[in-house]
Structure formats: C-alpha cells, structure tokens
Amino acid sequence: MNAPNKYNILSSDDPKNIVLFYPHIPKKAVDYVNDTLHSRWIGQGPKVELFEQKFYQRFTAPNISLTVGSGTDALHLSYILAGLKEGDEVIAPVFTCMATNIPLLYIGAKIKFADIQLNTLNIDPKHVAQLVNENTKAIVCVHYGGLPCDMIELQSIAEKWNIPIIEDAAHAIGAKYQDKSIGSISDFTTFSFQGIKHITTGDGGMIALKDNKLMDKAKRIRWFGIDRSMRQLGLWENDISEIGYKYQMTDISAAMGLAAMEEIEDTLALRKQLFNEYEKRLKNIPGVQFLGAGYTDREHAAWLCTIVAEKRSELQNKLLENKIESKQVHYRNDRYSIFGGRQNNLTNMDLIEDKYLVLPMHTKIIIEQVEKVCSVIKSGW
Ligand SMILES: Cc1ncc(COP(=O)(O)O)c(C=O)c1O
C-alpha cells in the first residue's frame, strides 16, 4: 500500500497512480514549435497574431483578443487598462489563485474581499452589493473551476455604479453564460495558458477587450509603451509617453496555442465527459456535495472537479492510499499576510474552507479511473 506522503504528491511515472493534473500537449504542438524554432520569428511574430485571431473567432468575438505572457499579465494589464490607480477600491474574490489579486497590490488598489457562494465557490453578488460604494472602481470575478459566475447580478451592480467588471476566466475557456461565450461579455476578460489549463502554451495568457479604442494602448503597454508596428515600419521616433512593460507572448508559445486551438473542441468534450461521469457517480453519495452541476443557464468549462466533504484530510489520505491525488488547489487569499490578514466578514468561506476538495481531471484520465476515484469515495473514509 502506498502510504500517504508529506506532500500528497504521486509520481506520474507509475500508470496506476491517478494524478490531479497533467499538461495537455496536442499532437501537432511539437511540429509547430519545431517549425517556429527554424523560422525568423521566435519572439513576438506572426504566430502570435494568428493565435489571437483564432482565439477571437472561437471564444471572444465581438471582443478583441490580445495575447500576453501569462494569465497574471492579462490581469495586471487589464487592471491598468481599466484605469485602476493607487488607493482605488476594488471588490475581488477571496477564493481564487493569488494571481487574481496580487496585481491589484502592485497597482496599490485597496482590495475588498467578497465572500463566496456555498454551492459554486464563485463570488457572491449579494456580498458584492453590500461592499460596493462610491469609492469602488471595479469588480473582479473568477469563474471557479470553469462555472460562470452570476453575471446578470454582477452586471446590474456594475451598471448601477458605472464601474467595469474584470472577469478572470483562467479556468473558463469554452464556458458559456446564457449562450454567450465567456470572453464576449464584459469590458475585460482574462485567460491563462499555464501548464495545466485547457490550452497550454507553457505559460501564456489572453485579454479580451470590449473597447476597440483601448486596443492600441493595450498593445503599446504590452511592449514598454512603444508602438511596435511603427517601429517595424522604421517610423519609430523613440518617444515613450506612457509606462509599459514586457507582457508579450512569443511565437514559440503561440505555436503551441495554435496546435491547441485545432483540437480544442475535442479537449472540451473530453473534459465535459469526465466531469459528467464524476457528477453521475458522486451525486448520490451521502456526505458528498458535487459542485457546479445542474445549471441550465450556463455551461461549465470542466477545468476542475470539486466536491465538498467533511473530514477532508481523512478522505485525502484514503484517496492517497489508493494512489489517487487530491488537493485544495486554491486557498482563501486573506490567509496570505500581504493581503492584510484574515477577514471576519466572510462567513461562507469560513464554513467551507476545511471541506472543499479537487479531484483528478485532465485529458490523460480514462473513465475507468474516474470510476475508481468515485468507488473509493463511495466506500467511505
Ligand atoms: C483563477 C486564476 N487566475 C489567474 C491565474 C494566473 O494565470 P497564470 O498562471 O497564467 O499567470 C490562475 C492560475 O494559473 C488562476 O487559477
């Protein structure tokens, strides 16, 4: 028997181990990267633009797509483009990857953490409505695991106060809300192509922008504040009038992104099949709540499969004894001292923080392995 180890990590070399995540590398990615390595452009070049077009056509139209170096870059650049400044109040989810919130600290914004909904772990619009005031300059939401947030409710708050919504859709490539693709709805939506996402470019990200007029500025800020197209035409006059940084994607990454776009429908279908299988097998087990299923007004992108259960660490040990990895993946952000310490107004987060658990889901998992995970859970812990 495989004793629980300190880090809850299993080796993926042993095929009997059911690991939590595994990168999805499309068949053509190696060829496309190889071609790129033998071309003139390995940095930001034509493949970056092509990847933006393909992503735009499939996920973000009519909003424009712009690639960046990571999902974190996408968030930071969106916050800058949204005009956030030092001292501005921003309502943001407490339960997310710290990447959602750390760029707000860089800007010097004052984060007001909003609580979660117990049945989705998404931001709770009721709490957002209590927190919003005349100093609030933006609302950030995260579609946890791939399930879209209550966008209508969030939009009505944002419209009332005339502030933008920034959707962190790092988990939500392919998700839909009321038949609209995530990426096509708000002023800003950000995506991540980090190692274990639906699409990976090693690291990478995308911004979807509603306002066409912001595009030129976005492109300049993505590259030091310089207009690259003018520079390539030889017309660059050497002035930089706004502060930019180096947020751009490379053609090596975009080559992986292009290969991933060719099989994205299969990737999404497979993940949804696994998610549905988990739901079917877990929904009637006493003591287990399966999150994110049963919605008719929105479509889950099936990035994470999350359950809520009592005695979580005992369950994790039981899973590990059966060669199955499980984790929390994200933690409440107010546990990190950079965010100012634990808040006392997040009752749902308090209730659930010791109970949620993420189960293995990726494109290397087969249905029999899902069955195994579910039958181990069913046998009790
Ligand atoms: C919700 C969320 N937002 C943002 C990010 C950051 O994306 P990246 O790792 O591509 O910078 C992640 C994780 O990767 C995430 O899970």
The ligand as an SDF file (V2000), in Angstrom:
LIG
                    3D

 16 16  0  0  0  0  0  0  0  0999 V2000
   -8.0950   31.8600  -11.1920 C   0  0  0  0  0  0  0  0  0  0  0  0
   -6.7190   32.0950  -11.7570 C   0  0  0  0  0  0  0  0  0  0  0  0
   -6.3890   33.3290  -12.1550 N   0  0  0  0  0  0  0  0  0  0  0  0
   -5.1870   33.6130  -12.6530 C   0  0  0  0  0  0  0  0  0  0  0  0
   -4.2360   32.6400  -12.7720 C   0  0  0  0  0  0  0  0  0  0  0  0
   -2.8840   33.0180  -13.2690 C   0  0  0  0  0  0  0  0  0  0  0  0
   -2.6150   32.5360  -14.5110 O   0  0  0  0  0  0  0  0  0  0  0  0
   -1.0790   32.3080  -14.9620 P   0  0  0  0  0  0  0  0  0  0  0  0
   -0.5490   31.1660  -14.1760 O   0  0  0  0  0  0  0  0  0  0  0  0
   -1.2170   32.0030  -16.4200 O   0  0  0  0  0  0  0  0  0  0  0  0
   -0.3550   33.5610  -14.7100 O   0  0  0  0  0  0  0  0  0  0  0  0
   -4.5350   31.3200  -12.3810 C   0  0  0  0  0  0  0  0  0  0  0  0
   -3.5970   30.1990  -12.4400 C   0  0  0  0  0  0  0  0  0  0  0  0
   -2.8190   29.8620  -13.1210 O   0  0  0  0  0  0  0  0  0  0  0  0
   -5.8130   31.0370  -11.8660 C   0  0  0  0  0  0  0  0  0  0  0  0
   -6.1400   29.8130  -11.4590 O   0  0  0  0  0  0  0  0  0  0  0  0
  1  2  1  0
  2  3  1  0
  2 15  2  0
  3  4  2  0
  4  5  1  0
  5  6  1  0
  5 12  2  0
  6  7  1  0
  7  8  1  0
  8  9  2  0
  8 10  1  0
  8 11  1  0
 12 13  1  0
 12 15  1  0
 13 14  2  0
 15 16  1  0
M  END
$$$$
